[in-house]
Amino acid sequence: MMRLPSYRYRAPRTIDDAAAWLAESPADTMLLAGGTDLIPNMKRRQQTPATVVGLRGIAALSEVQARDGFVVGAGVTLTSLVHDERIRDQYAGLWQAVAQIATPHLRNMGTIGGNICLDTRCTYYDQSHEWRQAINFCMKKDGDTCWVATSSERCLAVSSTDSAPALIALGATVRLVSASGTRDVALTDLYANDGMHYLTRRADEILTSVRLPAMDGWRSTYWKLRRRGSFDFPVASVAAAARFDGDRVVEARLVLGAVASRPLEVPAASARLAGLALSDDLIASAADDAYALAKPMDNTDFELVWRKKIVRSLVTSALRELRGDDMREARTKLARHPLLVVS
């Protein structure tokens, strides 16, 4: 049985108190929301904070406010978002992404803020302490070598968050609060393509909310590959959002997940789609743009060459769904259920 290491637990009731306590010793303090990622990591000694600041008791983090779009508190559970008809109707891609995270039990505990800040994953990192010790650890924790590519100067652990690609495609921003002030950043700027330093959030900052802009005229979707129909992290995913004028795409965003240490936007595809109707040839060209950008590594489930190839298929399916094609059969085959059909 894996046991937690010793730590001090603090339970603030306000964001200000949490920020003040975090500022006391940000280097060895970590934030706990649902705990579905942090607690297993602590048991495996991947993360060993001296102090854990629990955010569950801060009511302000659990609110969803309609405000020229929506402001979703970082402590809102994934289950709450799945059951929110406003999210399902107006932000289909986000709803699809959240509905495919883990299992119902984990979604009951997990939060949107936690999934946004999800630790990067790797075959050589997500193991017991004894297993990692046997290979002399890895660059991400306690070692010097990235075993995915031993000559690499940076960690290649992969981003496995489902919500982030969908939120980036929707143009979301996040609010970061510290004892020294508040700042709002585009969600895409929260990430860096580095398996160890994958967030630009400072150690003394708390992600308190995510803002979803109003999406009039937009459609969005999220497609995910995993070995099983539930529980598993993505090994390749794509989020797509587009604003339409009739059949013509006015603007579009395409974001890949689980093929790098951060969600990857595909600007070439976005530029290619703008101003045109989604013909089969145009969709195929955009899928080629995504395929060229995707460079998955041998650090998760399935062979990396096949994971790269499947990106083209995922993008094709996503854009066909945005076009209005009936993708329920393909959804059922890939995700084990049809999820939501975009009309």
Stockholm file with secondary structure:
# STOCKHOLM 1.0

chainA/1-343         MMRLPSYRYRAPRTIDDAAAWLAESPADTMLLAGGTDLIPNMKRRQQTPATVVGLRGIAALSEVQARDGFVVGAGVTLTSLVHDERIRDQYAGLWQAVAQIATPHLRNMGTIGGNICLDTRCTYYDQSHEWRQAINFCMKKDGDTCWVATSSERCLAVSSTDSAPALIALGATVRLVSASGTRDVALTDLYANDGMHYLTRRADEILTSVRLPAMDGWRSTYWKLRRRGSFDFPVASVAAAARFDGDRVVEARLVLGAVASRPLEVPAASARLAGLALSDDLIASAADDAYALAKPMDNTDFELVWRKKIVRSLVTSALRELRGDDMREARTKLARHPLLVVS
#=GR chainA/1-343 SS CCCCCCCEEECCSSHHHHHHHHHHCGGGEEEESSCTTHHHHHHTTSCCCSEEEECTTCGGGGCEEESSEEEEETTCBHHHHHTCHHHHHHCHHHHHHHHTSSCHHHHHHCBHHHHHTCCCBCTTTSSCHHHHHHTTCBTTBBCSCCTTSTTCSSCCCBCCCSHHHHHHHTTCEEEEEETTEEEEEEGGGGBCSCSSSCBCSCTTCEEEEEEEECCTTEEEEEEEECSSSSSCCCSEEEEEEEEEETTEEEEEEEEEESSSSSCEECHHHHHHHTTSBCCHHHHHHHHHHHHHHCCCCSSSSSCHHHHHHHHHHHHHHHHHHHHTCCCHHHHHHHHSSCCCCCC
#=GC SS_cons         CCCCCCCEEECCSSHHHHHHHHHHCGGGEEEESSCTTHHHHHHTTSCCCSEEEECTTCGGGGCEEESSEEEEETTCBHHHHHTCHHHHHHCHHHHHHHHTSSCHHHHHHCBHHHHHTCCCBCTTTSSCHHHHHHTTCBTTBBCSCCTTSTTCSSCCCBCCCSHHHHHHHTTCEEEEEETTEEEEEEGGGGBCSCSSSCBCSCTTCEEEEEEEECCTTEEEEEEEECSSSSSCCCSEEEEEEEEEETTEEEEEEEEEESSSSSCEECHHHHHHHTTSBCCHHHHHHHHHHHHHHCCCCSSSSSCHHHHHHHHHHHHHHHHHHHHTCCCHHHHHHHHSSCCCCCC
//
